[in-house]
Amino acid sequence: MIEARARDQSIAIVSTDLNLTESEIKLQAEAVLFPTGERLDWKSLEEISGNETACYYVEKNALKAIKGFSEFSGRVYGLMPTDSAPTMLISGIPMHRIKDTNPHQDTLNKIKAIAPIKGDVLDTTTGLGYTAIEAAKTASHVTTIEIDPMAQEIARLNPWSKALFNNPKITQVIGDAFDEIERFDAESFSTIIHDPPMFSLAGDLYSLAFYQQALRVLKPNGRIFHYIGDPESKSGARVTAGVVRRLQEAGFKRVIRAPRAFGVVAYKT
């Protein structure tokens, strides 16, 4: 819109929902007028243009950043734009792969690694809900777990996460996946999608005890996709080797690497 104003345009076609759709925006002398009736002054628009790592929303004609401080974890959460779906920032660290890909494609790679997804699905770490939303397109039902309420609040403000809150096939649980998985009955799920934070932040979600619980709640012939990280990196290779070993110790009979999805798939047979 800044460039359109410089060209003396009265209308600009832009996305106001982070690349999902495009809208016609009226450019006025002091502000821009959105289709919703909201107005935003040019100084606020310059702030948006000058910050490539933050997303904003407009409320009562005022600009507000999509971010918040978590009392639970002591970390700052925010939403960062990409050329596709936005990613979550936690203390400045992106929660999705954004190098040579984008969060949407990253999600599709994970889903493809474990397709077809049918029956009841457990998504162990909600985040922005992309995995749960994509899985729910073919699954009977998806249960998704998020440990930090602030992550859920950020997701509420993300247009790409809308289905997380209005799709009746998705149930959200707030809690620690390490504890919550013990509450499910044996053989409850056909598929588990496990996308934990890095090992240094959530080592218990890479533990033998957690994998034993995962095996317990899977139906016969069920499977788990486990995101790990770049298998070509030194740390990624080391963590992958440990994950494969512990999955096998837990009782998974077959563990296959899924390098395009930066993870492994383990089968209960």
Sequence and secondary structure as in RCSB ss.txt:
>XXXX:A:sequence
MIEARARDQSIAIVSTDLNLTESEIKLQAEAVLFPTGERLDWKSLEEISGNETACYYVEKNALKAIKGFSEFSGR
VYGLMPTDSAPTMLISGIPMHRIKDTNPHQDTLNKIKAIAPIKGDVLDTTTGLGYTAIEAAKTASHVTTIEIDPM
AQEIARLNPWSKALFNNPKITQVIGDAFDEIERFDAESFSTIIHDPPMFSLAGDLYSLAFYQQALRVLKPNGRIF
HYIGDPESKSGARVTAGVVRRLQEAGFKRVIRAPRAFGVVAYKT
>XXXX:A:secstr
 HHHHHTT SEEEE SSTTS  EEEEE SSEEE TTS EEEHHHHHHHHT TT  EEEETTEEEESEEE TTTS 
EEEEE  SSS EEEETTEESS  SSS HHHHHHHHHHHH S  SEEEES  TTSHHHHHHTTTSSEEEEEES HH
HHHHHHT GGGTHHHH TTEEEEES HHHHGGGS TT EEEEEE    TTT GGGGSHHHHHHHHHHEEEEEEEE
EE   TTSHHHHHHHHHHHHHHHHHT SEEEEEGGGTEEEEE  
